[in-house]
């Protein structure tokens, strides 16, 4: 009998129960899960990239500055080191706050912050890059206060070189946009700090316009901070909150009285003074050369002229040069003297001479109209009289000036003294594209690599100006009065083309800015034999613009008059018609009571020896311009003898440096 087998219920699963699914069991001491480690690393990387982005603008601006000024930055000591560090901090806070606010996920304020960041980076970085390429120094508040008086002039320059200006702006614009896009992906601003940043950022931008910074001489601040501070100066001046414009421009002149004079020339004479604009000595034919093309028409027209190969201005600013040439005074005279010392016009009128002033210069430029409004001339013509739309910098086209001079010069009563003052060779250099352009190839680009071709543009402008000068001279010489007229010809100053890292003028005392063409021409029989010999002897002698007024007065027969003698105390020059030379040391400066400078620069010259310095220089430089005409090899200071003592007595310090 078998044992009974229990019956199994097939409806019941006989398999062991499966445990309910549970989350992972974390045992203390086990490794962190891979997904969490990856997330942590990602957050850290994002924070690192975000921090780098916030630091990127200030790191970039310091690196860029060092690439341009490493040697100078290495000389920062004491106060200047601290001002530079303060500007670094300002730059960090400003750009970091703007970018942090712009990275916010929501809200309209983030777009304002983004716009301020992109525009600010583009203009402060790009603007300084362009400015430094032109002037070897940064835009600062002194320049903006100066330029604020000439807004049209600033715009003219930018439009004339718009290609290079936009090229300078493009890299920082692209970089700013890239930083903004990346910041919005990687930076996770917290709600409250982000809201605060959005409100604080615009305030910081406005504050940057007014926060003081070390902007003069060595410019011990980052370029972006210098730029923003300059913008603040421009805004304040435009709002009428500063008085710099009144200090920097000429005011109306009121000459001291000149008693009646009697002209005693050896033969009846008229005198015409031709003043060029920005023409350097090597851009003109000073002495006759049948093969010279630079100013070839006047060269061929006046082969018997008396060349003055070593004429120097004592500045490189038109307003200062006019004061020196017309009044015979030094550029270092005080503002009152520069606005009151009698001019050649005053002496001529005191002797009963007719007078005229014809210019293509735009008198809207820097109060120029005030400077000449009281000349008392019987003929006065300026740029806007010739063309109401005359360019602020270049003035009216000089074919119009030649037409007016030729139509009016015959109306002057003899004897007469007249000034023909040109302007078309001021940057951006006027040319008629349908006129002669012998210097090829030429370009309007101021890029360093285009410098030779840009100089050809300048030389073509000089050449075309010469066409109009020659037309006026030829007409004058064809008249009866012209047979009795002496011509004195020179430029107000010269023009730099990167010889010492700078473009243009008013920035230095180097010869590329002060060595100017000059000559005198007189019809046969007008000069005595002795006067002709003395002029011939000056061909290669070092002469200066302080000699112009004495020479013109001597041509007029007035230099020995008692009424002139009382004013000779401030006239250090000598007549070029006489044996004497101006051999004493003469101070030179672009920072004068009649015209302020954007960057301080001054020095002194005695014959061929010159001492000079600019605002960013750390010491004086001595040159012998006869032996070293390019001024490439500074000499020991003792070689300049008394010049160092003279500049220290006159100016008290190096340019841009605080008094001891």
FISEPA-864636 format. One record per residue (C-alpha): x, y, z. Coordinates in steps of 0.25 Angstrom, whole numbers, plus 5000, padded with zeros to 4 digits. Each point is the difference from the previous one (the first is absolute). Example, Ala and Ser with C-alpha at 12.3 -4.5 7.8 and 13.67 -1.06 7.14 Angstrom:
504949825031/500650144998/
***
This chain:
500050005000/500650134996/500050125008/499150114996/500650124992/499550145004/499350074989/500650134995/499250124997/500550044986/499550145002/501050035010/501450044995/501049915007/501250094996/500750075011/499550145001/500850114993/500450125009/499350134997/500850094992/500850115008/500950114998/501549995000/500549965013/501150105004/501049955010/500850105007/501450004994/499649964986/500550084988/499250124995/499149964988/500650044987/498850084995/500150095013/501550014998/499850054986/499050105004/500950055010/501250024990/499050074991/499650105010/501550025004/500350024985/498950094998/500450095012/501450004995/499650054986/499150105006/501150055009/500950014988/499050084992/499850105011/501550015001/500350004985/499850154997/500950055011/501149894997/499950044985/500150155002/501249985009/500749904990/499750094988/500550125008/501349935003/500249964986/500050154996/500750065013/500749895007/501350095002/499250125005/499149915009/501349955006/500450145005/498750025008/500450025014/499250055013/498850084996/500049964986/500049855003/498850025010/499250084989/500349894990/499549905010/498850085003/499650014986/500249854998/499049985012/499050104994/500149924986/499849875007/498750055008/499450074988/500149904990/499849885010/498750065005/499550034986/500349864995/499449945013/498750084998/499949974985/500149855003/498750015007/498949914995/498850095000/499750155001/500150124991/501250055008/500949894995/499950064986/500450135005/501249945007/500349924987/500050134992/500850085009/501049885001/500249984985/500050154996/500950035012/501049894996/500050044985/500250155002/501050005012/500949894994/499850034986/500050155001/501349995008/500749904990/499750104989/500450125008/501349945004/500349964986/499950144996/500750085011/500849895008/499250045012/498649985006/498850094999/499950075013/499150105006/500950124996/499949954985/498549995002/499850145006/500950054989/499349924989/498650045006/500250144994/500149944986/499049894999/499950024985/501549985000/500049875007/498949954991/500750044988/501349935004/499249875003/499250014987/501350024992/500649885006/498749925002/500649874995/501149995010/499150055011/499049894998/501149904999/500450045014/498649995005/499749864994/500949915008/499450055014/498650004994/500149854996/500749975014/498950075008/498949934993/500749865001/500250035015/498550045002/499549874993/500949915008/499750075013/498549974998/500349864998/501049975012/499750115010/498849975009/499850135008/499249995013/498750085000/500350105010/501550034996/499550014985/498950105003/501050085008/501049994989/499050054990/499750135007/501550025004/500649984987/499550134993/500450085012/501449944999/500150044985/499650145004/500950015011/501249954991/499850134993/500350085012/501049925009/501350075000/501249934994/501450024997/499950054985/501250094998/501449984996/500349855002/498549975000/500049905012/498749944998/499449894991/499650054986/498549975002/499950085013/500750114993/499050004988/498850005009/500650125008/500250074987/498649984996/499650065014/500850124997/499350014986/498649995006/500350115011/500650104990/498849984990/499150025012/500750135003/500549955014/501550034997/500850124996/501149934992/499550054987/500250155004/501449965005/500449924987/499550104989/500650134996/499250125004/499850134993/501350084998/500150145004/501450054996/500850105009/500150144993/501050024989/500450154998/500150054986/501249954992/500750044988/500449894990/501450024995/500349884990/501250034991/499049984988/498550005000/499549875004/498749915002/500149885009/499249874999/500149895010/499649864995/499749905011/499849864997/499349905009/500749875005/501150004989/501349935005/501450044994/500249874992/498650024993/500450134993/501150054990/500750105010/501150044990/499949994985/500249874994/499549984986/499749855003/499150035012/498649964999/499550015014/499650154999/500550004986/499250124994/500550115010/501449934999/500050034985/499350135001/501050075010/501449944997/500750125007/499349995013/500950005013/499849865007/500049985015/500349865001/500049995015/498850085005/499349945013/498750045006/500050005015/498749925001/499249914991/498650075002/499450114990/499550095011/501350015007/500850014987/499250124996/500350075013/501549974999/500150054985/499050125001/500450055013/501549955001/499849955014/500449875006/498949895001/500350005015/499550145003/498750015009/498650004994/499950155002/501250034992/499649904989/498750084998/500550145001/501450014995/499950084986/500049924988/500750034986/498650054996/500050115011/501450054996/499650014985/498750075003/500850105009/500950034989/498850024990/500149874993/498849934994/499849865006/499349884996/499749865005/499549894991/499949865005/499449864997/500049975014/498649975007/499950115011/499049915007/501249915004/500350035015/499650155001/501050034988/499050114996/500250075014/501550004997/499950084987/498850085002/500750135004/501149994990/499550134994/500349964985/499350064988/499849864994/499649885008/499649874994/499849865007/499649864996/498550025002/500050134992/500549914989/499249885002/498950005011/500249855001/501550015002/500649885007/500350035015/501449944999/500550034986/499250124997/499550054987/500649944987/501250094996/499650024986/498950095006/501150075008/500950034988/498850064993/499650095011/501550055002/500250024985/498750084999/500350095013/501550025001/500050104989/499050095009/501150025011/500650135000/501650005000/500749985009/499349885005/500249885010/499249884997/499949865006/499549884992/499849885009/499749874995/499449875006/499749894991/501249925004/499449985014/499549865003/499349934993/500750074989/499250064989/500249954985/499350024987/499949864994/499950064987/501350095002/501449965000/500449885008/501449974997/500349925012/499649864999/499449915005/499350075011/498949975010/499150065011/500449885009/500850045013/500349865003/501549985003/500349914989/499450114990/500850115005/500950024988/498750014991/499350095010/501250094999/499850004985/498650055003/500650115008/501050044990/498950014989/499350095009/501250095001/500349994985/498550054997/500150115010/501350054993/499250014987/499150105007/501150075007/500850014987/498750064993/499950115010/501550034999/500050004985/498850105000/500750095010/501350004992/499250044988/499550135006/500850135002/499949995015/500549864999/501350054995/500250075013/499549895009/500949915009/499549865003/500349935013/499549854999/500049905011/499149905007/499450015014/500549875005/500349864994/499449865001/500449875006/499949874993/500349905010/501550045001/499949995015/498749925001/499150124998/499150054989/499650154997/500550115009/499950075013/500649885007/501550025000/501250094997/500649904991/500550064986/498949934993/499050095007/500950135000/500950004988/499350084990/500350054985/500350154999/500550104990/500050144996/499850064986/500250144995/500050064986/501450054995/500450135006/499049995012/501149965010/501350075002/501349924997/500349995015/498649945003/500149904989/501449965005/499449985014/498849924995/500949914992/500949985012/498849945007/499749894990/500549895010/500050085013/499149965011/498850105000/498750015008/498650054998/500350115010/500950064989/498850014991/499450135006/501350075001/500349964985/498650054995/500250135008/501350024994/499549984986/499050115003/501150095005/499450005015/500949925008/500950115005/498850095003/499950055014/498549965001/500449864997/501250005010/499150015012/499549864997/501349944996/500249955015/499149884997/500549984986/501349915000/500149984985/500950074990/499750054986/500549914990/500450114991/501250045010/501249925004/499649965014/499449865003/499149975011/501049925008/499449995014/499349885005/498550014997/498949925008/499049924992/498649955004/498749964995/499350045013/499850154999/499150115006/499450014986/499849854998/500049885009/500649874998/499449865001/501349945004/501150095006/501250014992/501150105000/501550034999/501050104995/500950024988/501350084998/500549994986/500149864997/499949945014/498749965005/499449955013/498649945000/499049925008/498649954999/499049975011/500349855000/501550025000/500849975013/501150104997/500550104990/500649974987/501250074993/500250014985/501050064990/499050024989/501150034990/500849875003/498749925003/498950064991/499049885003/500350025015/500249855002/501350005009/499850095013/501350065006/500450015014/499250125006/501350085003/500250014985/498750095000/500750105009/499150115006/498849944994/499649915012/500150125009/499250094991/498849904999/500049975015/500050165002/498950014990/499149885003/500549965013/499949854997/499949894990/498750004991/498949935007/500749995014/499650075012/500850115006/501049955010/
***
